[in-house]
Amino acid sequence: MKPRVLVTRHVYPAAIAMLQEECTVDYHDSHDVLPKERLRRRLQHAEGVVCQLTDTIDAEVIAAAPQLRVIANVAVGYDNIDVAAATARGIVVTNTPGVLTEATADLTFALLLATARRLPEAERHLRDGKWHRWDVDLLCGTDVAGRTLGIVGLGRIGRAVARRARGFGMRVLYSAPRPAPDATAAELQAVHLPLDTLLQQSDFVSLHVPLRAETRHLIAVERLCRMRRHAILINTSRGPIVDEAALVAALEEGLIAGAGLDVFEHEPTVHPGLLALPNVVLLPHVGSATVTVRTLMCTLAAKNCMAVLRGERPDHPVQAGVPG
Ligand code: GLV
């Protein structure tokens, strides 16, 4: 008998076609998120689930799925999943790293440039019919070339952002639990610093750490106070890395100059203080949103799921020591 797989939300069709070759697919083909009770019910007989960062797969949900063998997240981040609860049950959790690195780094840089050069504000100015002539001081922003970018977390995406920064003539600092291997540091010409020193020296700070207990509110009042008054904070990782209320206060009080945010603490709700500020650029979590990348993420999750159900080692388990 084919194993049963629940796909919790709409995905690109190639992933469904792949899964259907080997599995019986229960497809919730909708952009709506399954409420917890319905998710639990539909997981009752599932051996695999292909889920998204909007699905909370906590210990309770896992307990309601006695046959579950694999949780395949269509995302590189997996903070929506209680990995410890899954591991305790021998359930493999997988993610989709690699395929989204360049697209997410592009979006990070787009956000950095848009915030520095006030692009949304400039576009609104034109569309609102307010552009009457060229003025020497019209919508002037901040230089990027020659400035210092502090990258917090030098994983795949952090490194891809560092490469772009070098191309833009920026000096690159980074903080990470361990210094990068010599070859990587030399390629990126990036200098390793403790986080607090990096914050004191950077003109732009870009966050690229996963959301874990120890990174929640990594950037809160104290660290915002360490940043330079003209600094701009960019976040394309996870919203709760930043204490959003503290960020609003810092922006309102001029402790920092601006922020470019693709992720928020309580998505899709955005702090009203952020919505009211002109010096922030706000995007609806579109870091990896190209058709090619999102298709690859969906098919990669399907492949990860199918590998586990076949008894093979998936390409991207998040737990160490997943047997082959
Ligand atoms: C998106 O945020 C992802 O984690 O892939």
Residues whose N, C-alpha, C, O or C-beta is under 5 A from the ligand:
A	BS01	GLV	V74 A75 V76 G77 S237
